[in-house]
Amino acid sequence: MAKTMVKLFQGKRVGVIGLGVSGLATVRFLLRMGVKPVLMDTRNKLAGLETITPDKVDGIYLGELDANRLAKMDILLVSPGLDLSHPSIRFAMAQGVQIIGDVELFALVNQKPVVAVTGSNGKSTVTTLAEHMLNCSGLRALAAGNIGLAVLDALEKTDTDVYVLELSSFQLETTHSLKLQAAANLNVTEDHLDRHGTMAAYAAAKQRIYLHTDLAIYNADDQYTVPQGLAAPAIALQLLSERDGYGIRMVDGEKYLLVAGEPLLPVRQMTLVGLHNQFNALAACAMALAVGATREGLIQALTTYQALPHRCTLVTDHQGVRYIDDSKATNVGATLAAIAGLRGDVTGRLILIAGGDGKGVDFAELAKVLQAQVDQVITLGRDGPAIAQLVPGCIEVNSLQQAVETAVKLAQPGDMVLLSPACASLDMFKNYEERGRLFAQYVLQAVS
């Protein structure tokens, strides 16, 4: 590893732009490898920067990026939160500066098997489920990437047999050399258009996950995920068919997950619920099998996996009304998936709480589903009015607490109250986690 770093960076001036979780992990990694980088961030105050000793680096520059400083670098490691279209970064690229990300650095030094997943929705569930499947199969798997543990910090976990990476479109933009045993692209729905500009550009960034993979796993119902110009074998996933040996099969009148051509287990035995999670389970199975998981390990994982917080998780079942926290649904596609996955389990009415920062998307795709499958919509936040216009009888409120209190008053036994915003949270909250925590808090207060 150290030899690779010396060869890559010897005699070169290296800069790190963006000092968040992945950026600081990049700095720590470079320092361990004997590289003395220049540190830059557009923010003036940063948490965690105190962990870096100033005399160990070649300067720390906060605030507006200096295009001339960037252009003097040979290599810039750009954190995924930084838009590559930033004028200073574009100027540096025009001067021939090499732009890479932390995942590319990981790819250049890693020597262990890797599988990875991307997609607008479901990728965190698939990542952690595949990790659990591999661990249940006796392999030491570690999830990293967009899910929280920076990939370069993951490299320090030397007892790992296989890495399972969650990769965002932002990370894939600066990744060129990542070799994968399996790569899954779950779906591409309208999201991050404030960064990518067009759906075509967004989908193209997602396609980069297939660049160097031995197996491509894609969604047969989503043309954006179909591998373009790929020679490697592929698995097309489609719930209501048995394409490539994956799907749902009826066995003695019961729905089974079909995996690699054979029924694996009854769907009802899974801890995850909803059609969207059945699809996620198939993707995780295909990924895990590609790096040595056993069918026994798959079964154990699917029957013991605990859903991630804020992803269609039950807050409480009070007097026959279920309250579901799906705050992680930060785009339209995630909310559509939640409604499709849960509607069949609701005997009464489905009451949806939605709204927030829509990130510049068109909500028109929601209209038909809201009108046909949702009985009451309650909206809030910056783009709440845009969603409210889609459905007659929508109730508009000013706060999440008011939304919860309104829903509790309306709900009757058999109903479900679903927080699935179809929007980011940053117009009203620190993040989607805070939104979900407060939703649960307000629900429990209102029903007590």
KEZA-410795 format. One line per 4 residues: for each residue x, y, z of C-alpha. Coordinates in Angstrom, 1 decimal. Layout:
BEGIN
X:Y:Z  ...
***
This chain:
BEGIN
0.0:0.0:0.0  2.7:2.4:1.0  4.7:1.7:-2.2  1.6:2.4:-4.3
1.2:5.8:-2.5  4.8:6.7:-3.0  4.6:6.0:-6.7  1.3:7.9:-7.1
2.2:11.0:-5.1  6.0:11.2:-5.2  7.2:14.7:-6.2  3.6:15.9:-6.5
1.7:18.6:-4.8  -1.6:17.2:-3.3  -4.7:19.1:-2.2  -7.8:17.9:-0.4
-10.9:19.9:-0.9  -13.8:19.3:1.5  -13.0:18.4:5.1  -16.1:16.5:6.1
-16.2:12.8:7.1  -14.6:11.5:3.9  -12.3:14.5:3.5  -10.8:14.1:7.0
-10.5:10.3:6.4  -8.6:11.2:3.2  -6.2:13.5:5.1  -5.5:10.9:7.8
-4.8:8.3:5.2  -2.4:10.5:3.3  -0.6:11.5:6.4  -0.1:7.8:7.3
1.3:7.3:3.8  3.8:10.1:4.3  2.0:12.6:2.0  1.8:16.2:3.2
-1.4:17.6:1.6  -2.8:21.1:1.3  -6.2:21.3:3.0  -9.1:23.4:1.7
-12.8:23.9:2.5  -15.4:26.4:1.5  -16.7:26.6:5.1  -15.0:28.9:7.7
-15.8:26.7:10.7  -15.4:22.9:10.7  -16.0:20.2:13.2  -13.2:17.7:13.4
-10.5:19.9:12.0  -8.9:20.1:15.4  -7.9:16.5:15.0  -5.4:17.5:12.3
-2.1:18.9:13.5  -1.4:22.0:11.4  2.4:21.4:11.1  1.8:17.9:9.6
0.1:19.4:6.5  1.2:21.9:3.9  -1.4:24.6:4.8  -5.1:24.9:5.8
-7.2:27.3:3.8  -10.9:27.9:4.7  -13.5:30.0:2.9  -13.8:30.8:-0.8
-11.7:28.5:-2.9  -8.7:30.2:-4.6  -8.6:29.0:-8.3  -4.9:29.8:-8.6
-4.1:27.8:-5.5  -6.0:24.8:-6.9  -4.4:25.1:-10.3  -0.9:24.8:-8.6
-1.7:21.3:-7.4  -0.9:18.2:-9.3  -3.6:16.1:-7.7  -6.8:17.2:-6.1
-8.8:14.9:-3.9  -12.3:16.3:-4.0  -14.9:15.3:-1.4  -18.3:14.1:-2.9
-20.1:17.1:-1.4  -18.2:19.5:-3.7  -19.7:20.1:-7.1  -17.1:19.5:-9.9
-18.7:22.3:-11.8  -17.5:24.8:-9.2  -15.6:27.5:-11.2  -12.3:27.0:-9.2
-12.4:23.3:-9.7  -13.2:23.6:-13.4  -10.3:26.1:-13.7  -7.9:23.6:-12.1
-9.1:20.8:-14.4  -8.5:23.0:-17.4  -4.9:23.4:-16.2  -4.4:19.6:-16.2
-4.8:19.0:-12.5  -5.9:15.4:-11.8  -9.2:15.2:-10.0  -10.0:12.0:-7.9
-12.1:11.1:-4.9  -11.5:9.0:-1.8  -13.2:5.9:-3.5  -10.7:6.2:-6.3
-7.8:6.3:-3.8  -9.3:3.2:-2.1  -9.5:1.5:-5.5  -5.8:2.1:-6.2
-4.6:0.5:-3.0  -7.2:-2.1:-2.0  -6.4:-5.8:-2.6  -9.5:-7.4:-1.2
-12.8:-8.4:-2.9  -15.4:-5.6:-3.2  -19.1:-5.5:-4.1  -20.9:-2.2:-4.4
-24.4:-0.8:-4.8  -25.8:2.5:-6.1  -29.3:3.8:-6.8  -31.6:6.6:-5.9
-33.4:4.5:-3.2  -32.7:1.4:-1.2  -29.0:1.3:-1.4  -28.3:1.6:2.3
-30.7:-1.3:3.0  -29.1:-3.5:0.3  -25.6:-2.6:1.5  -26.2:-3.5:5.1
-28.3:-6.6:4.2  -25.5:-7.9:1.9  -23.0:-7.3:4.7  -25.2:-9.2:7.1
-25.6:-12.1:4.6  -21.8:-12.4:4.2  -21.2:-12.3:8.0  -23.9:-14.9:8.5
-22.1:-17.0:5.9  -18.9:-16.9:8.0  -17.1:-14.2:6.0  -15.9:-11.0:7.7
-17.7:-8.3:5.7  -17.6:-4.5:6.3  -20.0:-1.9:4.9  -18.5:1.4:4.0
-18.8:4.4:1.7  -21.8:6.6:1.5  -23.3:4.8:4.4  -21.2:6.4:7.1
-17.8:4.7:7.4  -15.4:6.4:5.0  -13.8:3.9:2.6  -10.2:4.9:3.6
-11.0:4.4:7.3  -12.4:1.0:6.3  -9.0:0.0:4.9  -7.7:0.2:8.4
-9.9:-2.7:9.4  -7.4:-5.3:8.5  -9.5:-8.3:9.6  -12.0:-7.7:6.8
-12.5:-10.4:4.1  -14.8:-8.4:1.8  -16.0:-4.8:1.5  -19.5:-3.9:0.7
-19.7:-0.3:-0.6  -22.6:2.1:-0.9  -21.7:4.6:-3.6  -23.5:7.8:-4.4
-23.6:9.5:-7.9  -21.3:12.1:-6.4  -18.7:9.5:-5.4  -18.9:7.7:-8.7
-18.1:10.9:-10.6  -14.5:10.9:-9.4  -14.0:7.1:-9.4  -12.3:5.5:-12.4
-10.5:2.3:-11.3  -12.7:0.5:-8.9  -12.7:-3.3:-9.5  -15.8:-5.1:-8.3
-16.9:-8.7:-8.0  -20.5:-7.4:-8.4  -22.1:-4.1:-9.0  -25.8:-3.3:-8.4
-27.7:-0.3:-9.7  -31.2:-0.5:-8.1  -33.1:2.4:-9.6  -32.6:5.9:-10.9
-35.4:8.4:-10.1  -35.4:12.1:-10.2  -33.1:13.4:-7.6  -30.0:15.7:-7.2
-30.9:17.6:-10.4  -29.7:20.7:-8.6  -26.2:19.1:-8.9  -26.3:17.0:-12.1
-28.6:19.3:-14.1  -30.3:16.5:-16.1  -31.6:13.0:-15.6  -29.2:11.9:-18.4
-26.2:13.2:-16.5  -27.5:11.7:-13.2  -28.0:8.3:-14.8  -24.6:8.5:-16.5
-22.9:9.0:-13.1  -24.7:5.9:-11.8  -23.6:3.9:-14.8  -20.0:4.4:-13.7
-20.5:1.6:-11.1  -20.3:-0.9:-14.0  -16.9:0.3:-15.3  -14.8:-2.6:-14.0
-17.2:-5.2:-12.6  -17.3:-9.0:-13.0  -21.1:-9.0:-12.6  -23.8:-6.3:-13.2
-27.1:-6.5:-11.3  -29.8:-4.1:-12.5  -33.5:-3.4:-12.4  -35.3:-4.8:-15.4
-38.1:-2.2:-14.9  -35.8:0.8:-14.9  -34.1:1.5:-18.2  -31.7:3.9:-16.6
-30.1:1.0:-14.7  -29.5:-1.2:-17.7  -25.7:-1.5:-18.2  -24.5:0.4:-21.3
-21.7:-1.2:-23.4  -20.9:-3.8:-20.8  -19.3:-7.1:-21.7  -19.6:-8.7:-18.2
-22.4:-11.1:-17.3  -25.5:-9.4:-15.9  -28.5:-10.3:-13.7  -31.8:-8.5:-14.4
-34.1:-8.3:-11.4  -37.8:-8.2:-11.8  -40.1:-9.1:-8.9  -43.0:-10.5:-10.9
-41.0:-12.7:-13.2  -38.2:-15.3:-12.9  -35.7:-13.5:-15.1  -32.2:-14.9:-14.6
-33.4:-17.0:-11.7  -34.5:-14.2:-9.4  -38.0:-13.1:-8.5  -41.0:-14.2:-6.6
-42.3:-17.8:-7.1  -45.5:-19.3:-5.7  -44.8:-22.6:-3.9  -47.8:-24.4:-2.4
-49.8:-21.3:-2.5  -47.2:-19.2:-0.7  -44.8:-16.5:-2.0  -41.1:-17.4:-2.0
-38.0:-15.5:-2.8  -36.5:-17.1:-5.9  -32.7:-16.8:-5.7  -30.3:-18.3:-8.4
-33.1:-20.4:-9.8  -34.3:-22.0:-6.5  -36.9:-21.0:-3.9  -35.0:-19.6:-0.9
-37.6:-18.8:1.8  -41.2:-17.6:2.2  -41.5:-13.9:1.9  -43.5:-13.8:5.2
-40.4:-15.0:7.1  -38.4:-11.9:6.2  -38.0:-9.2:8.8  -38.3:-6.5:6.0
-41.8:-5.7:4.7  -43.1:-4.3:1.5  -42.5:-5.1:-2.2  -39.6:-2.7:-2.5
-37.8:-4.6:0.2  -38.4:-7.9:-1.5  -36.6:-6.4:-4.5  -33.8:-5.1:-2.2
-33.5:-8.6:-0.8  -33.0:-10.1:-4.2  -30.3:-7.5:-5.0  -28.5:-8.2:-1.8
-28.7:-12.0:-2.4  -27.2:-11.7:-5.9  -24.4:-9.4:-4.6  -23.6:-11.6:-1.6
-23.5:-14.9:-3.6  -21.0:-13.3:-6.0  -18.4:-13.2:-3.2  -19.0:-16.4:-1.4
-22.2:-16.2:0.7  -24.1:-19.4:1.4  -27.8:-20.0:0.9  -28.0:-20.8:4.6
-26.3:-17.4:5.4  -28.8:-15.7:3.1  -31.8:-17.2:5.0  -30.3:-16.5:8.4
-29.7:-12.8:7.4  -33.2:-12.3:5.9  -34.9:-13.6:9.1  -32.7:-11.6:11.5
-31.9:-8.4:9.7  -33.1:-5.2:11.6  -34.3:-2.4:9.3  -32.2:0.8:9.3
-33.7:3.7:11.2  -36.0:6.1:9.3  -36.7:3.6:6.5  -40.3:2.4:6.8
-39.8:1.6:10.5  -42.7:1.3:12.9  -42.9:4.0:15.6  -45.9:2.6:17.4
-49.2:0.8:16.8  -51.7:2.7:18.9  -55.3:1.7:19.1  -55.1:0.0:15.7
-53.3:2.9:14.0  -49.7:2.3:12.8  -47.3:5.2:12.6  -44.4:4.7:10.1
-41.2:6.7:10.0  -39.8:6.8:6.4  -37.9:10.1:6.8  -35.1:8.7:4.6
-37.5:9.1:1.7  -35.8:12.3:0.5  -37.0:12.1:-3.1  -40.1:11.2:-5.1
-39.0:7.7:-6.0  -38.5:6.7:-2.4  -42.0:7.9:-1.4  -43.5:6.1:-4.4
-41.7:2.9:-3.4  -42.9:3.2:0.2  -46.5:3.7:-0.8  -46.3:0.8:-3.2
-44.7:-1.4:-0.6  -47.0:-0.6:2.2  -50.5:0.1:0.7  -51.4:-3.6:0.5
-50.9:-4.0:4.2  -53.3:-1.2:5.1  -56.9:-2.3:5.8  -58.1:1.3:6.5
-56.9:4.6:5.2  -53.3:5.7:4.3  -52.5:9.1:5.7  -49.3:10.6:4.2
-47.2:13.4:5.6  -44.9:14.9:2.9  -43.0:18.0:2.0  -39.6:19.7:2.6
-36.9:20.8:0.2  -37.7:19.2:-3.2  -34.2:19.9:-4.6  -35.7:21.3:-7.8
-37.6:18.2:-8.9  -41.0:18.0:-10.6  -43.6:16.4:-8.3  -46.0:15.6:-11.1
-45.0:11.9:-10.9  -46.6:11.8:-7.5  -50.0:13.1:-8.5  -51.6:9.8:-9.9
-50.4:7.7:-6.9  -51.5:10.3:-4.3  -54.9:10.5:-5.9  -55.4:6.7:-6.3
-53.6:5.2:-3.3  -53.4:7.8:-0.5  -56.6:8.8:1.4  -55.3:12.0:3.0
-52.2:14.0:2.3  -50.7:16.5:4.9  -48.0:18.8:3.6  -45.3:21.0:5.2
-42.1:22.7:4.3  -40.7:24.8:1.5  -42.2:22.6:-1.3  -45.3:21.5:0.6
-47.5:23.8:-1.4  -46.3:22.2:-4.7  -47.3:18.8:-3.4  -50.6:20.1:-2.0
-51.5:21.3:-5.5  -51.5:17.7:-6.8  -54.3:16.3:-4.7  -57.7:17.7:-3.7
-58.4:18.1:0.0  -54.8:18.3:1.0  -54.2:19.7:4.5  -51.3:22.2:4.6
-49.5:22.8:8.0  -46.6:24.9:9.2  -44.7:22.3:11.3  -44.0:18.6:11.7
-45.6:18.7:15.1  -48.8:20.2:13.7  -48.7:17.6:10.9  -48.5:14.8:13.5
-51.3:16.2:15.7  -53.5:16.6:12.6  -52.9:13.0:11.5  -53.6:11.6:15.0
-56.9:13.4:15.2  -57.9:12.0:11.7  -56.7:8.4:12.2  -59.0:5.5:13.0
-58.3:1.8:13.7  -56.9:0.1:10.6  -55.3:3.3:9.3  -51.6:4.0:8.7
-49.9:7.3:9.2  -46.8:7.4:7.0  -44.1:10.1:7.1  -42.5:9.8:3.7
-41.6:13.3:2.7  -40.4:12.9:-1.0  -38.1:15.8:-0.1  -34.9:16.6:1.7
-35.1:17.9:5.2  -32.6:20.8:5.3  -35.2:23.6:5.0  -36.5:22.7:8.5
-34.1:20.2:10.1  -30.4:19.4:10.5  -31.0:16.2:8.5  -33.5:13.4:7.8
-32.4:11.7:11.0  -33.5:14.6:13.1  -36.8:14.8:11.2  -37.4:11.1:11.9
-36.6:11.4:15.5  -38.9:14.4:16.0  -41.7:12.6:14.1  -41.4:9.7:16.6
-41.3:12.0:19.5  -44.3:14.0:18.4  -46.3:10.8:17.7  -45.6:9.3:21.1
-46.5:12.6:22.8  -49.7:12.9:20.8  -51.0:9.3:21.5  -50.0:9.2:25.2
***
